[in-house]
Amino acid sequence: MSAQILGVGSCLPTLRRTNQDFISHRFYKGIDQPFEDSNEIIIEKFKEITGIEERRYAQKEQTNSDLGIIAAQKAIAAAAIDPETLDYIIFAHNFGDVRFASNHLDMLPALASRVKHALGIANPNCVAYDMLFGCPGWIEALIQANLYIKAGAAVNCLVIGSETLSRVVDPHDRDSMIFADGAGACILSANTTNAVSGILAHATQTFTKDEAYFLNNGPSLNSKHHIHEKYIKMQGRKIYEFALTKVPAAMKIALDKSGLAIEDVKKIFIHQANEKMDEAIIDRFYRLYRAERPENIMPMNIQFNGNSSVATVPTLLDAVIRGEYPEHQLSTGDVIILASVGAGMNINAVVYRW
């Protein structure tokens, strides 16, 4: 039995922050070590590498689970199912609910339980739990839901990826300009027809020998800024080099498992982490097959949405489905790849027939 996506929904906050909003920040390259370059130069170099021009932030009164609830409601409506028929709600995130102007991580109860409560689901057999898996969390939750369905343990699963990274960034770290907020969700259901749509294959890997702490929590680069708080930190160059080698290989594992050829792939939805990095990953993926990269193979929205971690892939998928990118339409039977890389260090990929 295969599992197919019945409906997708997303929630992108309406609050936009452009690169110019960071012009007065005081950035450091190390603890209390300011950059020699001006902020104008820092921001221009940042845009050249990441492609990001603006990002979305949640409103002050919104929490991560609030965004997830909105995305879930839209996905349920798109799938036209009764929420009481859900067997699982899996909520992928990394920092729980973080209130505005606070660095406290709130994960009790689980965000999935908060979504189930907000949806008013009374069915006790609808199991709700959270997934902590770095940026690949939503895809990994999709993989888990698929396994439940294939095992006959579920018919309908709600898979959510939501994050408010704007609440956990160090304002004195230039990497803070990368991160954003958002939520995406889908209903994955058992395909009981003779249709061929659904998840065809997947691959997941975790690298920890040397890579475990490429992304971690650490103090502000300004030793006088909230000295007891921790912020998201990353070793950008090491992550970049890691991703360029490992992600294309994992995508190849998944595609080879599916039995399909590289020429069968119509679209690749990759985690919106860094425009330059994502472009290089796709180029290397095609080189593994000694194939030429097709035009318009990879939709992107990082330029205007930033990196919202677990939410980037489902929000991008939803935008394409809703026709926001006419050059990236999906048709019945199209083969797509969903792929991500992030903290852990974790990598995954899914081959899906639309």
Sequence and secondary structure as in RCSB ss.txt:
>XXXX:A:sequence
MSAQILGVGSCLPTLRRTNQDFISHRFYKGIDQPFEDSNEIIIEKFKEITGIEERRYAQKEQTNSDLGIIAAQKA
IAAAAIDPETLDYIIFAHNFGDVRFASNHLDMLPALASRVKHALGIANPNCVAYDMLFGCPGWIEALIQANLYIK
AGAAVNCLVIGSETLSRVVDPHDRDSMIFADGAGACILSANTTNAVSGILAHATQTFTKDEAYFLNNGPSLNSKH
HIHEKYIKMQGRKIYEFALTKVPAAMKIALDKSGLAIEDVKKIFIHQANEKMDEAIIDRFYRLYRAERPENIMPM
NIQFNGNSSVATVPTLLDAVIRGEYPEHQLSTGDVIILASVGAGMNINAVVYRW
>XXXX:A:secstr
  EEEEEEEEE  SEEEEGGGGTT   EEETTEE SS HHHHHHHHHHHH  SEEEE  TT  HHHHHHHHHHHH
HHHHT  GGG SEEEEE SS B  TT    B SS HHHHHHHHHT   TTSEEEEE  STTHHHHHHHHHHHHHH
TTS SEEEEEEEEEGGGS  TTSGGGGTB EEEEEEEEEE  SS   EEEEEEEEE  TTTTTSEEEE  SSTTS
STT  EEEE HHHHHHHHHHHHHHHHHHHHHHHT  GGGEEEEEE  S HHHHHHHHHHHHHHTT    TT S  
 HHHH B GGGHHHHHHHHHHTTS GGG   TT EEEEEEEETTTEEEEEEEE 
